[in-house]
Amino acid sequence: MARNTKYALKRNTHTILTNIIKTRIADINLPRYPKGPALHFYHRVLVLRRQFPSVSSFLASNDCIEILYAALLAWDMNSRAAKMKDYADFKSNLQGACAAFQAVEAASQSFTWTSRTTVVQTVSSLFDSLCLMKTEGRVVSNSKCMHFVFPDLCIPADSHSFEKHYRKNAGGTKDRFMEVLEFSYDILNGIQNPQQYLDNVWNASLTKLVDNAVILM
């Protein structure tokens, strides 16, 4: 489990999620789980990220920013009570945070699941640099955006993730997101060759394996 745990994780969550990844993570691709625009734009943004391996070049591309915006919309960031910023303000905030993105990129060069302090610190600073919503909530939008840009480093989180990781009414705060982030590293560290469970549908990145296991739990 994550080090220095401040909030009580549900009992046996680590074991349950690990077993799901090892035995039935492909179930996330069954017809009962949505695909459509959410999956299409997820793969579009991942393809563009591979084409622009430097995060500064990715953020400098209008096409990349537009697809990132569309992916967040497809992932329900402008529905119900959530309201994203207008595109121009969204773009300005992302590009204004370029130095924080670059710091995560630099830290990732020496990252391992166990040697992660610098990545965790830079992700925390990047989180503070992002303000993508007109509404007050930042955890869901920030975590999804960071996941799209750093898919193997940042887990996308939402209220369901927090409810399943923690006791009911745990809520979503930055501190709890950071704990979920480290918890995801602990899970991946405990699985031999987690890359073997990747596929070309929903299991397209390492931290998404953990997120999908939460959904299947």
C-alpha positions as CSV (number, residue, x, y, z in Angstrom):
1,M,0.0,0.0,0.0
2,A,1.0,3.6,-0.4
3,R,3.6,4.8,2.0
4,N,2.7,7.2,4.8
5,T,-1.0,6.4,4.4
6,K,-3.2,9.2,5.9
7,Y,-6.5,7.8,4.9
8,A,-7.8,4.2,5.5
9,L,-7.8,2.2,2.4
10,K,-10.4,-0.5,2.1
11,R,-9.2,-3.8,3.4
12,N,-7.6,-6.1,0.8
13,T,-7.9,-3.6,-2.0
14,H,-4.4,-4.1,-3.1
15,T,-4.8,-7.9,-3.4
16,I,-8.2,-7.6,-5.1
17,L,-6.9,-5.2,-7.8
18,T,-3.8,-7.2,-8.4
19,N,-5.8,-10.3,-9.0
20,I,-8.2,-8.6,-11.3
21,I,-5.3,-7.3,-13.5
22,K,-3.7,-10.8,-13.6
23,T,-6.9,-12.7,-14.3
24,R,-9.6,-10.7,-15.9
25,I,-8.5,-7.2,-16.9
26,A,-9.6,-7.9,-20.5
27,D,-13.2,-7.9,-19.3
28,I,-13.1,-4.1,-19.4
29,N,-13.4,-4.5,-23.2
30,L,-16.7,-6.4,-23.1
31,P,-19.7,-4.8,-24.8
32,R,-21.3,-3.7,-21.5
33,Y,-18.5,-1.1,-21.0
34,P,-18.7,2.1,-23.1
35,K,-16.5,2.7,-26.1
36,G,-17.7,5.3,-28.6
37,P,-16.2,8.8,-28.4
38,A,-14.5,8.2,-25.1
39,L,-12.4,5.3,-26.5
40,H,-11.8,7.0,-29.9
41,F,-10.4,10.2,-28.5
42,Y,-8.4,8.3,-25.8
43,H,-6.6,6.5,-28.6
44,R,-6.2,9.6,-30.6
45,V,-4.5,11.5,-27.8
46,L,-2.3,8.5,-27.0
47,V,-1.2,8.3,-30.7
48,L,-0.4,12.0,-30.8
49,R,1.5,11.8,-27.6
50,R,3.7,9.1,-29.2
51,Q,4.2,11.2,-32.3
52,F,5.2,14.2,-30.1
53,P,7.5,12.4,-27.5
54,S,8.7,15.8,-26.2
55,V,6.0,17.3,-23.9
56,S,6.9,20.8,-25.0
57,S,6.3,19.9,-28.7
58,F,3.1,18.2,-27.7
59,L,1.8,21.3,-25.9
60,A,2.9,23.6,-28.8
61,S,0.8,21.7,-31.3
62,N,-2.7,23.1,-31.8
63,D,-3.9,19.6,-33.0
64,C,-2.6,18.0,-29.8
65,I,-4.3,20.6,-27.6
66,E,-7.6,20.2,-29.5
67,I,-7.6,16.5,-29.3
68,L,-6.8,16.7,-25.6
69,Y,-9.7,19.0,-25.1
70,A,-12.0,16.7,-27.1
71,A,-10.8,13.7,-25.1
72,L,-11.7,15.4,-21.8
73,L,-15.1,16.3,-23.2
74,A,-15.6,12.7,-24.2
75,W,-14.6,11.6,-20.7
76,D,-17.6,13.6,-19.3
77,M,-15.7,16.7,-18.1
78,N,-18.4,19.0,-19.5
79,S,-21.5,17.1,-18.4
80,R,-23.7,17.2,-15.4
81,A,-22.2,19.6,-12.8
82,A,-18.8,19.7,-14.5
83,K,-18.0,22.7,-16.8
84,M,-14.8,23.0,-18.7
85,K,-13.2,26.3,-19.5
86,D,-13.6,27.7,-23.0
87,Y,-11.0,26.3,-25.4
88,A,-8.8,29.5,-25.5
89,D,-8.6,29.6,-21.7
90,F,-7.9,25.8,-21.5
91,K,-5.1,26.1,-24.1
92,S,-3.6,29.1,-22.3
93,N,-3.5,27.3,-18.9
94,L,-1.9,24.1,-20.4
95,Q,0.7,26.0,-22.3
96,G,1.4,28.3,-19.3
97,A,2.1,25.1,-17.3
98,C,4.7,23.9,-19.8
99,A,7.6,24.2,-17.3
100,A,5.7,22.0,-14.8
101,F,5.0,19.4,-17.5
102,Q,8.7,19.4,-18.5
103,A,9.7,18.8,-14.9
104,V,7.6,15.7,-14.8
105,E,9.1,14.6,-18.1
106,A,12.6,15.1,-16.7
107,A,11.8,13.3,-13.5
108,S,10.4,10.3,-15.5
109,Q,13.8,9.6,-17.0
110,S,15.0,8.0,-13.7
111,F,11.6,6.8,-12.5
112,T,10.9,3.3,-11.2
113,W,7.8,2.1,-9.2
114,T,10.0,2.2,-6.1
115,S,12.2,5.2,-7.0
116,R,9.5,7.7,-7.5
117,T,9.9,10.5,-5.1
118,T,10.9,13.1,-7.7
119,V,8.1,12.1,-10.0
120,V,5.5,12.3,-7.2
121,Q,6.8,15.8,-6.3
122,T,6.7,17.1,-9.9
123,V,3.3,15.6,-10.5
124,S,2.1,17.4,-7.3
125,S,3.5,20.7,-8.6
126,L,1.9,20.1,-12.0
127,F,-1.4,19.5,-10.4
128,D,-1.2,22.9,-8.7
129,S,-0.5,24.5,-12.1
130,L,-3.6,23.2,-13.8
131,C,-6.9,24.9,-13.6
132,L,-9.0,23.5,-16.5
133,M,-12.6,23.9,-15.1
134,K,-15.0,26.7,-14.7
135,T,-16.4,24.8,-11.7
136,E,-14.4,24.3,-8.5
137,G,-13.5,20.6,-8.7
138,R,-9.9,20.0,-10.0
139,V,-9.0,16.4,-9.1
140,V,-10.9,14.6,-11.8
141,S,-10.1,17.0,-14.6
142,N,-6.4,17.4,-13.6
143,S,-5.9,13.6,-13.2
144,K,-7.4,12.8,-16.5
145,C,-5.5,15.5,-18.3
146,M,-2.2,14.4,-16.7
147,H,-3.1,10.8,-17.6
148,F,-3.5,11.7,-21.3
149,V,-0.1,13.5,-21.3
150,F,1.7,10.9,-19.1
151,P,-0.3,7.7,-19.5
152,D,2.2,5.4,-17.7
153,L,2.8,7.8,-14.8
154,C,-0.6,9.4,-13.9
155,I,-3.8,7.4,-13.1
156,P,-7.1,9.0,-14.1
157,A,-9.3,9.4,-11.0
158,D,-12.9,10.1,-10.4
159,S,-15.4,9.9,-7.5
160,H,-15.9,6.2,-8.2
161,S,-12.2,5.6,-7.8
162,F,-12.2,7.3,-4.4
163,E,-15.3,5.4,-3.2
164,K,-13.8,2.1,-4.2
165,H,-10.3,2.8,-2.8
166,Y,-11.5,4.4,0.4
167,R,-14.4,4.3,2.8
168,K,-17.6,5.9,1.7
169,N,-17.8,9.6,1.5
170,A,-14.0,9.8,1.3
171,G,-14.3,12.5,-1.3
172,G,-11.7,13.7,-3.9
173,T,-8.9,16.0,-2.8
174,K,-5.4,16.5,-4.1
175,D,-3.9,14.7,-1.1
176,R,-6.1,11.7,-1.7
177,F,-5.4,11.7,-5.4
178,M,-1.6,11.7,-4.7
179,E,-2.2,8.7,-2.4
180,V,-4.1,6.9,-5.1
181,L,-1.3,7.7,-7.5
182,E,1.3,6.1,-5.2
183,F,-1.1,3.2,-4.5
184,S,-1.2,2.5,-8.3
185,Y,2.6,2.4,-8.4
186,D,2.6,-0.1,-5.5
187,I,0.1,-2.3,-7.4
188,L,2.1,-2.2,-10.7
189,N,5.4,-2.8,-8.8
190,G,3.9,-6.0,-7.4
191,I,3.0,-7.4,-10.8
192,Q,5.7,-9.1,-12.9
193,N,5.8,-7.5,-16.3
194,P,2.5,-5.6,-16.2
195,Q,3.0,-4.7,-19.9
196,Q,1.8,-8.2,-20.8
197,Y,-1.7,-7.2,-19.8
198,L,-1.9,-4.2,-22.2
199,D,-4.1,-4.3,-25.3
200,N,-5.3,-2.1,-28.1
201,V,-8.7,-1.3,-26.5
202,W,-9.1,0.1,-23.0
203,N,-5.9,-1.4,-21.5
204,A,-3.7,0.9,-23.5
205,S,-1.4,2.2,-20.7
206,L,-0.1,1.0,-17.4
207,T,-1.9,3.2,-15.0
208,K,-5.1,2.6,-16.9
209,L,-4.7,-1.1,-15.9
210,V,-5.2,-0.1,-12.3
211,D,-8.1,2.3,-13.1
212,N,-9.8,-0.4,-15.1
213,A,-9.3,-2.9,-12.3
214,V,-11.1,-0.4,-10.0
215,I,-14.0,-0.2,-12.4
216,L,-14.2,-4.0,-12.6
217,M,-13.9,-4.4,-8.8
